[in-house]
Amino acid sequence: MDEMAPTSRKSKTTCMQCRARKVRCDGRPNCCRNCERLRFDCSFQPRDAGVSGDSPSGDQSLVQLERRRGIRACTECRSQKIRCGGESPACSNCLRRNRPCVYPALKRPHRTPQTSSLPSPAVSQRPESQLQFPAQLEQSANEASQTPLSNEGALPDRQEIISLIEAYFQHIYALPWYAFLHKRSVMQRCHEGAIEDCLTFAICAVTTQRLKIEPYARELSAQWAQKAEDFLLQNLESPSTSRLQALILIVRYRVEVGHFSRAFMLAALAGRSAVALRLNYERPELRFLAQEVRRRLMWSCFALDGNFSVGLREFETCPPENVFLQLPCPETAFEQDAPVETAPLRATSFDRPERIGTYAACIRLAAIRTDIMRLTRRLASSVVPPGELMHTVRRFEDELQHLYRSLADSDRYNPKIFSYCERPARILMVHECWHQAYTDLYRIFLTGYREAAPPSAMEGINREDILRRRTLCLNHALSIVQIFAAFSEQCKVLTIDFDTAICAYHSARIILFSAQTDVVTQSLSMPAALEKARFCQSIMNRFFRTSPVVEPMKRELEMLIARHSSQNTNAGIQLPQPEEVLEDHLSRLADEARTRQRLAIHSLIGRADFVDDSNEVTSPAPPRDHNSNGNSTGSLRPQRQRQLRNTMNAKPNPQILRSQSVPGATQAAQSKQPDGIIESGSNEPTNYAQEDQSQWLDGMRLAFNPWMGWPETLETYGFSQDLDDEYF
């Protein structure tokens, strides 16, 4: 037994300099090698050679070290785990990707107390009395701002976690796409310690990011989101309801901070996980609360998928025809676990109103707006008979009116609704999106407008019907501004959904267009139109001051307002295309980046940084420059750009293009076309042999499209011009 006893070994002595720097010390007498190399005063030195023993500070003075840090990584590079050059004021990665570059503040052992721990800057203009955070969260944020942030990415203590979760349900749950968590269940699991860490990380990250809670808002929220994402990817093969909830929150977080490429890929994983868990089917054997959580989670995946795919089949992972669920129940029934039966996604009849809540209304509105966009694409790519077009328009009108009648009386709009409703942000989204659906539908009649149907599509339609719907389009745009004004006056919320910014953006454009042209018979002066457009701009600046999603819309709206303010009103002038307005800003971008800008200004997939490197894979590797000091990325980039430009400039084989069609579509029209000619969207033959190369390239680029913005022509995606009923 004595032989097995461990022998005591004297630990190596560590000097105070190495201890303070947290590095290994060799314990060499008189002066360790670290201090000798860095020319520091080592605590092993004799007293007469170092610090005097009579000094009142003694050895503490030796610990006042020179701070020697490596290059700091900016927040964007750190979140994406890529090497940051550390350049000032912005690193090369952020400059190349045209993103804001922010360096995190250094973590000092002692911090001076901050003047305020409340969210800023997005809500800094609001009075302090309007910011209603839990008292524990405000206190913990103040304490955290005065203490070092050790143990990077670790969650705060349980009380702070509970405070952040309460803030989530108080401020963020009102947004419909975040309403899949049941408060009582989540709080109970949190108190019992049974909640999964990935869900806790995700809730804390989303809450601090959206509410701009300091000191968590920027760096810690990114670390929490990354920890949750890492856990989910490591356990990809074993999805669960809690993990899918965390994944959806992380995707929403990535969108809000501008990581569109990562969000796009993670959204596909969320759709796969939902289908793997069979969330798209009802489970009547489960208790009602479990069924409703499953439904809301699936509908959140459906909405998330719609944000990226916008009805384009190739991008869909949760198509509506594969979701066999009823719509979410009203919030009262969800909170009280009271079983209730609701309507399906599509109304079976317009004769009798259905009782649906605000969450269900948002989902149905999203589906209707997607169908309206499909109609817009169809008008741009094929000839639709006037009778069929007007029948479809009236069908959409009936469906939207039926949806409004199906709302509860307390959810229908009145000028004072925001002063007493429980969730004003959701009420705002319902009514704004309802009016926006009408403007999406009616702006096809605004001849000369960017999203209008071709003039040939209006031939054969009654002139009075066209003029009436042009006036209705302007009226609905004015209603959007009026609702924003009531919302801004009656309630003070901290965050709203970015879809409301899209409504503000499009309503301002329609109002400016109507005031400048004579397309709409209703008179609207340019000063009045500019006033309403500036109000929409102020709403976007107030709630989305630092949002990467809304920033392009804010920039273009600012240019439009400045343009209309500085020139005299001239009838018949078409509003500038975004590629024309932003030409100066795009001049520094590569050709492939400029092509991406042809997508809508608020398109999420358009903001993703995807590059086709097919040429690079099959081309021989360029010779390595031995004088480049190992930095070959910069020398390869020009060649890669040239390869991409050559790929885009290559003309397609017309025979291949003619052979691409939707299954079931007729081939008779294609067989009549001569070789070398392909029919364009306006039914005018185009001969590639006589066509200018730049004109062909512009035609194949992705054009601006309404709402989330996708190509106006489906030929870009392989669809024939004769769309069958299966697609539309």
GIUR-V524160 format. One record per residue. N is the residue number from 1. RES is the residue in one small letter. SS is DSSP state (A for helix, B for strand, O for the rest). D_CENTER is the distance of its C-alpha to the mean C-alpha in whole Angstrom. Layout:
BEGIN
N;RES;SS;D_CENTER, N;RES;SS;D_CENTER
END
This chain:
BEGIN
1;m;O;66, 2;d;O;67, 3;e;O;66, 4;m;O;63, 5;a;O;62, 6;p;O;59, 7;t;O;61, 8;s;O;59, 9;r;O;58, 10;k;O;58, 11;s;O;54, 12;k;O;54, 13;t;O;54, 14;t;O;51, 15;c;O;51, 16;m;A;49, 17;q;A;47, 18;c;A;46, 19;r;A;45, 20;a;A;43, 21;r;A;41, 22;k;O;41, 23;v;O;42, 24;r;O;45, 25;c;O;49, 26;d;O;52, 27;g;O;54, 28;r;O;57, 29;p;O;59, 30;n;O;59, 31;c;O;56, 32;c;O;53, 33;r;A;52, 34;n;A;49, 35;c;A;50, 36;e;A;52, 37;r;A;50, 38;l;A;48, 39;r;O;51, 40;f;O;50, 41;d;O;53, 42;c;O;53, 43;s;O;54, 44;f;O;57, 45;q;O;59, 46;p;O;62, 47;r;O;62, 48;d;O;64, 49;a;O;61, 50;g;O;58, 51;v;O;58, 52;s;O;61, 53;g;O;62, 54;d;O;63, 55;s;O;59, 56;p;O;58, 57;s;O;54, 58;g;A;56, 59;d;A;53, 60;q;A;50, 61;s;A;51, 62;l;A;50, 63;v;A;47, 64;q;O;45, 65;l;O;44, 66;e;O;42, 67;r;O;38, 68;r;O;38, 69;r;O;34, 70;g;O;33, 71;i;O;30, 72;r;O;27, 73;a;O;23, 74;c;B;20, 75;t;A;17, 76;e;A;15, 77;c;A;18, 78;r;A;19, 79;s;A;16, 80;q;A;16, 81;k;O;20, 82;i;O;21, 83;r;O;24, 84;c;O;24, 85;g;O;26, 86;g;O;26, 87;e;O;27, 88;s;O;27, 89;p;O;25, 90;a;O;23, 91;c;O;23, 92;s;A;23, 93;n;A;20, 94;c;A;18, 95;l;A;20, 96;r;A;20, 97;r;A;16, 98;n;O;16, 99;r;O;14, 100;p;O;15, 101;c;O;18, 102;v;O;19, 103;y;B;22, 104;p;O;22, 105;a;O;25, 106;l;O;29, 107;k;O;30, 108;r;O;33, 109;p;O;36, 110;h;O;36, 111;r;O;34, 112;t;O;35, 113;p;O;33, 114;q;O;30, 115;t;O;31, 116;s;O;28, 117;s;O;26, 118;l;O;24, 119;p;O;20, 120;s;O;20, 121;p;O;19, 122;a;O;17, 123;v;O;20, 124;s;O;23, 125;q;O;24, 126;r;O;25, 127;p;O;28, 128;e;A;28, 129;s;A;30, 130;q;A;26, 131;l;O;24, 132;q;O;25, 133;f;O;25, 134;p;O;27, 135;a;A;30, 136;q;A;30, 137;l;A;26, 138;e;A;28, 139;q;A;31, 140;s;A;29, 141;a;A;27, 142;n;A;30, 143;e;A;32, 144;a;A;29, 145;s;A;29, 146;q;O;33, 147;t;O;33, 148;p;O;32, 149;l;O;29, 150;s;O;31, 151;n;O;29, 152;e;O;26, 153;g;O;23, 154;a;O;26, 155;l;O;25, 156;p;O;27, 157;d;O;30, 158;r;A;30, 159;q;A;30, 160;e;A;27, 161;i;A;25, 162;i;A;26, 163;s;A;26, 164;l;A;22, 165;i;A;22, 166;e;A;24, 167;a;A;21, 168;y;A;18, 169;f;A;20, 170;q;A;22, 171;h;A;18, 172;i;A;15, 173;y;O;17, 174;a;O;17, 175;l;O;14, 176;p;A;15, 177;w;A;12, 178;y;A;13, 179;a;O;17, 180;f;O;18, 181;l;O;20, 182;h;O;24, 183;k;A;25, 184;r;A;28, 185;s;A;28, 186;v;A;25, 187;m;A;27, 188;q;A;31, 189;r;A;29, 190;c;A;28, 191;h;A;32, 192;e;A;33, 193;g;O;31, 194;a;O;30, 195;i;O;27, 196;e;O;25, 197;d;A;24, 198;c;A;21, 199;l;A;20, 200;t;A;21, 201;f;A;19, 202;a;A;16, 203;i;A;17, 204;c;A;18, 205;a;A;15, 206;v;A;13, 207;t;A;15, 208;t;A;16, 209;q;A;13, 210;r;A;12, 211;l;A;16, 212;k;O;16, 213;i;O;20, 214;e;O;22, 215;p;O;23, 216;y;O;20, 217;a;O;17, 218;r;O;17, 219;e;A;19, 220;l;A;20, 221;s;A;16, 222;a;A;15, 223;q;A;19, 224;w;A;18, 225;a;A;15, 226;q;A;17, 227;k;A;20, 228;a;A;18, 229;e;A;17, 230;d;A;20, 231;f;A;22, 232;l;A;20, 233;l;A;20, 234;q;A;24, 235;n;O;25, 236;l;O;23, 237;e;O;26, 238;s;O;27, 239;p;O;24, 240;s;O;24, 241;t;A;23, 242;s;A;22, 243;r;A;20, 244;l;A;18, 245;q;A;17, 246;a;A;16, 247;l;A;14, 248;i;A;12, 249;l;A;12, 250;i;A;11, 251;v;A;8, 252;r;A;6, 253;y;A;8, 254;r;A;7, 255;v;A;3, 256;e;A;5, 257;v;A;7, 258;g;O;6, 259;h;O;8, 260;f;A;7, 261;s;A;10, 262;r;A;11, 263;a;A;8, 264;f;A;9, 265;m;A;13, 266;l;A;12, 267;a;A;11, 268;a;A;15, 269;l;A;16, 270;a;A;15, 271;g;A;17, 272;r;A;20, 273;s;A;20, 274;a;A;20, 275;v;A;23, 276;a;A;25, 277;l;O;25, 278;r;O;26, 279;l;O;24, 280;n;O;24, 281;y;B;28, 282;e;O;29, 283;r;O;32, 284;p;O;34, 285;e;O;36, 286;l;O;34, 287;r;O;34, 288;f;A;32, 289;l;A;29, 290;a;A;29, 291;q;A;28, 292;e;A;26, 293;v;A;24, 294;r;A;23, 295;r;A;23, 296;r;A;20, 297;l;A;18, 298;m;A;19, 299;w;A;17, 300;s;A;14, 301;c;A;14, 302;f;A;15, 303;a;A;12, 304;l;A;10, 305;d;A;12, 306;g;A;12, 307;n;A;8, 308;f;A;9, 309;s;A;13, 310;v;O;14, 311;g;O;17, 312;l;O;18, 313;r;A;20, 314;e;A;20, 315;f;A;16, 316;e;O;17, 317;t;O;18, 318;c;O;18, 319;p;O;20, 320;p;A;21, 321;e;A;25, 322;n;A;24, 323;v;O;23, 324;f;B;27, 325;l;O;26, 326;q;O;27, 327;l;O;24, 328;p;O;23, 329;c;O;26, 330;p;O;26, 331;e;A;25, 332;t;A;29, 333;a;A;30, 334;f;A;27, 335;e;A;28, 336;q;A;32, 337;d;O;32, 338;a;O;34, 339;p;O;34, 340;v;O;33, 341;e;O;32, 342;t;O;29, 343;a;O;29, 344;p;O;27, 345;l;O;24, 346;r;O;26, 347;a;O;29, 348;t;O;33, 349;s;O;34, 350;f;O;34, 351;d;O;37, 352;r;O;37, 353;p;O;34, 354;e;O;32, 355;r;O;31, 356;i;B;27, 357;g;O;25, 358;t;A;22, 359;y;A;20, 360;a;A;21, 361;a;A;21, 362;c;A;17, 363;i;A;18, 364;r;A;20, 365;l;A;19, 366;a;A;16, 367;a;A;19, 368;i;A;21, 369;r;A;18, 370;t;A;18, 371;d;A;21, 372;i;A;22, 373;m;A;20, 374;r;A;22, 375;l;A;25, 376;t;A;24, 377;r;A;23, 378;r;A;27, 379;l;A;28, 380;a;A;27, 381;s;A;29, 382;s;O;32, 383;v;O;34, 384;v;O;34, 385;p;O;37, 386;p;A;37, 387;g;A;38, 388;e;A;36, 389;l;A;33, 390;m;A;34, 391;h;A;35, 392;t;A;31, 393;v;A;30, 394;r;A;32, 395;r;A;31, 396;f;A;28, 397;e;A;29, 398;d;A;31, 399;e;A;28, 400;l;A;26, 401;q;A;30, 402;h;A;30, 403;l;A;27, 404;y;A;28, 405;r;A;31, 406;s;A;30, 407;l;B;28, 408;a;O;30, 409;d;A;32, 410;s;A;31, 411;d;A;27, 412;r;O;28, 413;y;O;28, 414;n;O;30, 415;p;O;30, 416;k;O;31, 417;i;A;28, 418;f;A;26, 419;s;A;29, 420;y;O;30, 421;c;O;27, 422;e;O;26, 423;r;O;22, 424;p;A;21, 425;a;A;18, 426;r;A;18, 427;i;A;21, 428;l;A;19, 429;m;A;16, 430;v;A;19, 431;h;A;21, 432;e;A;19, 433;c;A;17, 434;w;A;21, 435;h;A;22, 436;q;A;19, 437;a;A;20, 438;y;A;24, 439;t;A;23, 440;d;A;21, 441;l;A;24, 442;y;A;27, 443;r;A;25, 444;i;A;27, 445;f;A;30, 446;l;O;29, 447;t;O;31, 448;g;O;30, 449;y;O;26, 450;r;O;24, 451;e;O;23, 452;a;O;26, 453;a;O;28, 454;p;O;31, 455;p;A;34, 456;s;A;36, 457;a;A;34, 458;m;A;35, 459;e;O;39, 460;g;O;41, 461;i;O;39, 462;n;O;41, 463;r;A;40, 464;e;A;40, 465;d;A;37, 466;i;A;35, 467;l;A;36, 468;r;A;35, 469;r;A;32, 470;r;A;31, 471;t;A;32, 472;l;A;30, 473;c;A;27, 474;l;A;28, 475;n;A;29, 476;h;A;26, 477;a;A;24, 478;l;A;26, 479;s;A;26, 480;i;A;22, 481;v;A;23, 482;q;A;26, 483;i;A;24, 484;f;A;21, 485;a;A;25, 486;a;A;26, 487;f;A;23, 488;s;A;23, 489;e;A;27, 490;q;A;27, 491;c;O;25, 492;k;O;23, 493;v;O;20, 494;l;O;18, 495;t;O;14, 496;i;O;13, 497;d;O;10, 498;f;A;8, 499;d;A;10, 500;t;A;13, 501;a;A;12, 502;i;A;12, 503;c;A;15, 504;a;A;17, 505;y;A;16, 506;h;A;18, 507;s;A;20, 508;a;A;21, 509;r;A;22, 510;i;A;24, 511;i;A;26, 512;l;A;27, 513;f;A;27, 514;s;A;30, 515;a;A;32, 516;q;A;32, 517;t;O;33, 518;d;O;36, 519;v;O;34, 520;v;O;34, 521;t;O;37, 522;q;O;36, 523;s;O;37, 524;l;O;34, 525;s;O;35, 526;m;A;33, 527;p;A;33, 528;a;A;32, 529;a;A;29, 530;l;A;28, 531;e;A;28, 532;k;A;26, 533;a;A;23, 534;r;A;24, 535;f;A;23, 536;c;A;20, 537;q;A;19, 538;s;A;20, 539;i;A;18, 540;m;A;15, 541;n;A;17, 542;r;A;18, 543;f;A;14, 544;f;O;12, 545;r;O;14, 546;t;O;12, 547;s;O;9, 548;p;A;8, 549;v;A;5, 550;v;A;9, 551;e;A;11, 552;p;A;12, 553;m;A;13, 554;k;A;15, 555;r;A;17, 556;e;A;18, 557;l;A;19, 558;e;A;21, 559;m;A;23, 560;l;A;23, 561;i;A;25, 562;a;A;27, 563;r;A;28, 564;h;A;29, 565;s;A;31, 566;s;A;33, 567;q;O;34, 568;n;O;37, 569;t;O;36, 570;n;O;37, 571;a;O;36, 572;g;O;35, 573;i;O;33, 574;q;O;29, 575;l;O;26, 576;p;O;25, 577;q;O;23, 578;p;A;20, 579;e;A;21, 580;e;A;25, 581;v;A;23, 582;l;O;21, 583;e;A;24, 584;d;A;25, 585;h;A;22, 586;l;A;21, 587;s;O;25, 588;r;O;24, 589;l;O;22, 590;a;O;23, 591;d;A;24, 592;e;A;21, 593;a;A;19, 594;r;A;20, 595;t;A;20, 596;r;A;16, 597;q;O;16, 598;r;O;18, 599;l;O;15, 600;a;O;14, 601;i;O;12, 602;h;O;9, 603;s;O;9, 604;l;A;6, 605;i;A;9, 606;g;A;11, 607;r;A;9, 608;a;O;10, 609;d;O;14, 610;f;O;16, 611;v;O;20, 612;d;O;22, 613;d;O;25, 614;s;A;28, 615;n;A;30, 616;e;A;30, 617;v;A;31, 618;t;A;34, 619;s;O;35, 620;p;O;38, 621;a;O;37, 622;p;O;38, 623;p;O;40, 624;r;O;39, 625;d;O;40, 626;h;O;42, 627;n;O;42, 628;s;O;38, 629;n;O;39, 630;g;O;36, 631;n;O;33, 632;s;O;33, 633;t;A;29, 634;g;A;30, 635;s;A;33, 636;l;A;31, 637;r;A;28, 638;p;A;30, 639;q;A;32, 640;r;A;29, 641;q;A;27, 642;r;A;31, 643;q;A;31, 644;l;A;27, 645;r;A;29, 646;n;A;32, 647;t;A;30, 648;m;A;28, 649;n;A;31, 650;a;O;33, 651;k;O;34, 652;p;O;34, 653;n;O;37, 654;p;A;37, 655;q;A;39, 656;i;A;36, 657;l;A;33, 658;r;A;36, 659;s;A;36, 660;q;O;32, 661;s;O;32, 662;v;O;31, 663;p;O;33, 664;g;O;36, 665;a;O;35, 666;t;O;39, 667;q;O;40, 668;a;A;43, 669;a;A;41, 670;q;A;40, 671;s;A;43, 672;k;O;45, 673;q;O;43, 674;p;O;45, 675;d;O;44, 676;g;O;42, 677;i;B;40, 678;i;B;37, 679;e;B;36, 680;s;O;33, 681;g;O;31, 682;s;O;34, 683;n;O;37, 684;e;O;38, 685;p;B;39, 686;t;B;38, 687;n;B;40, 688;y;A;39, 689;a;A;42, 690;q;A;42, 691;e;O;38, 692;d;O;37, 693;q;A;35, 694;s;A;32, 695;q;A;32, 696;w;A;32, 697;l;A;29, 698;d;A;27, 699;g;A;28, 700;m;A;26, 701;r;O;23, 702;l;O;20, 703;a;O;20, 704;f;O;18, 705;n;O;17, 706;p;O;17, 707;w;O;14, 708;m;O;11, 709;g;O;14, 710;w;O;16, 711;p;O;19, 712;e;O;22, 713;t;O;24, 714;l;A;24, 715;e;A;27, 716;t;A;24, 717;y;A;23, 718;g;O;27, 719;f;O;28, 720;s;O;31, 721;q;O;31, 722;d;O;33, 723;l;O;31, 724;d;O;32, 725;d;O;32, 726;e;O;30, 727;y;O;27, 728;f;O;27
END
